[in-house]
Amino acid sequence: MASTVKTRSVTAHVPVQLAEKVDLLAERLERSKNWIVKQALIAWIDQEEERSRLTREALADVDADRVIDHQAVQAWADSLGTDTPLPVPR
């Protein structure tokens, strides 16, 4: 027995050029415009959730004093591409 997922419509005004791109993509992929928009929204929300998780993780590192000095990172970056690159700062 297939389970039904509750859905809800969301309306958004988008620039005509973007709507036309959605139309073309839907046609090329032989998918509905709803499917295209849903996939894009899922991907964007996943990306934003990951960005938020990484930000919280970075802030926890700062709070725990697990940081690398900016000058050490800059010196390492400047050494890349030279004959004697520095080891990755820790």
C-alpha positions in Angstrom: 0.0 0.0 0.0 1.5 3.3 -1.1 1.6 6.1 1.5 0.4 9.5 0.5 2.5 12.5 1.4 0.6 15.6 2.3 1.4 18.5 0.1 0.7 22.2 0.0 0.9 24.7 -2.7 3.4 27.5 -2.4 3.1 30.5 -4.8 6.0 32.7 -5.7 6.5 35.5 -8.1 9.7 35.0 -10.1 11.3 37.0 -12.9 9.9 36.0 -16.3 13.4 35.0 -17.5 13.7 32.5 -14.6 10.2 31.1 -15.3 11.2 30.6 -18.9 14.3 28.7 -17.8 12.1 26.5 -15.7 9.8 25.9 -18.6 12.7 24.9 -20.9 14.2 22.6 -18.3 10.9 20.9 -17.6 10.5 20.3 -21.4 14.0 19.1 -21.8 13.8 16.7 -18.8 10.3 15.7 -19.7 9.2 16.6 -16.1 6.6 19.0 -14.8 7.4 22.5 -13.8 6.3 21.5 -10.3 8.9 18.8 -10.2 11.7 21.1 -11.3 10.8 23.8 -8.7 10.5 21.1 -6.0 13.9 19.7 -6.8 15.5 23.1 -6.8 13.9 24.0 -3.5 15.0 20.7 -1.9 18.6 21.3 -3.1 18.6 24.9 -1.9 17.2 24.0 1.6 19.7 21.1 1.9 22.5 23.5 1.0 21.3 26.1 3.6 20.9 23.5 6.3 24.5 22.3 5.6 25.8 25.9 5.7 24.1 26.4 9.0 25.5 23.2 10.4 29.0 24.1 9.3 28.7 27.6 10.8 27.6 26.1 14.2 30.5 23.7 14.0 32.9 26.5 13.3 31.6 28.6 16.1 32.0 25.7 18.5 35.6 25.3 17.3 36.1 29.0 18.1 34.5 28.7 21.5 36.8 25.7 22.2 39.8 27.7 21.0 40.4 25.3 18.1 41.6 27.9 15.7 44.6 28.6 13.5 46.3 32.0 13.5 45.5 34.0 10.3 49.2 34.9 9.8 50.1 31.2 9.8 47.4 30.4 7.2 48.5 33.4 5.1 52.1 32.3 5.2 51.1 28.8 4.2 49.0 30.0 1.3 51.8 32.3 0.1 54.2 29.4 0.1 52.0 27.3 -2.2 53.4 27.1 -5.7 56.9 27.8 -4.5 59.8 25.4 -4.3 59.5 25.1 -0.6 55.8 25.1 0.4 55.1 25.2 4.2 53.3 22.3 5.9 49.6 22.9 6.5 49.2 24.9 9.7 47.6 23.0 12.6 
